[in-house]
């Protein structure tokens, strides 16, 4: 295969290569394995978000959320060991066991409201915007910890990364108004 035709990040099935063709490319230092079935060009200078790009390749409908979205947007101090994604509540759980993912289930308006499209290492991804991410932190506080949600709210308001109105709109859209309301009131003083 011509080197110029190898994408920066790819799944084996995207290129239709056989196992022996992949092994030749690996042995010739043309590609490097990132996760099972996910490879990148060996000469590709990737960003710190390469794992997000790999997960987006493996789980194309994933929405990056919660701790991963906080880190991506520069909110708080979280550095998660796993990549947090959401999938539709009826979707099968991603089967790749070696991907460092934590899966949440979204439904209805949660699959659309406050979901942005971005490009990470030339791979399109979906990620919750800052206001939506903060609301989700309160909605999933039992999974990630109330301290994380409070830090995200405090940090984003102090640094003006998101407005109160945006948070309230997101909370109303995804059913988090009653959960976040007392915390928003506490930060209004």
C-alpha positions, 0 to 999 in steps of 0.5 A: 500500500502506498504510504500517502494513502494511509490515514493518520488514524484508522481502523483496519476495516476502514482500509480493508487490509488483511492481517498480513498486510497490517503486519508488513506495515507494522514491521516496516514502521509505517503504522503503530497499533494504538488499541485493538483494531485501531492504528496510526501512521508512525510518522503522525504527530498526534495531540494529547487527545489521540485516545479520544480520536481512537475511541471516536473511530471505534465507537462512531456514535459516542458522545464524549462527556463528563470528566473527559469533556471537563478536561477537553474544555479546560474546566476543573482539575480532573485528569480521568484515567478513562475516557467518558462517553455516552451512547444511546440507552438502547445501543449495545455497549462498545465491545472493545475491552482494551479501550479505556472507556467509561460508558454512560447512557443518554436518551431523548434530548440528552442525545442532542442538546448541547452536543458539539461537533469538533475535530480531534487529530483529524477525526470528527467527534461529538462532545458535550459543550461546557454548560451541558457538561456541568449539568451532566456532572450534577446529574451523574454526581453519584458516579463522578462525585459531588466534589467534581460537579461543584468544582466544575460549576465554581471553576466555570463561573469564576473563569467565565467559561459559561454563563448562568443562563447557559447552564439553566438552559442546559438543565431545563433541556436535559432534565437537570433543573431540580438537581442543579438549582440549589447549587446555582443559588448557593453560587449566586451570593 
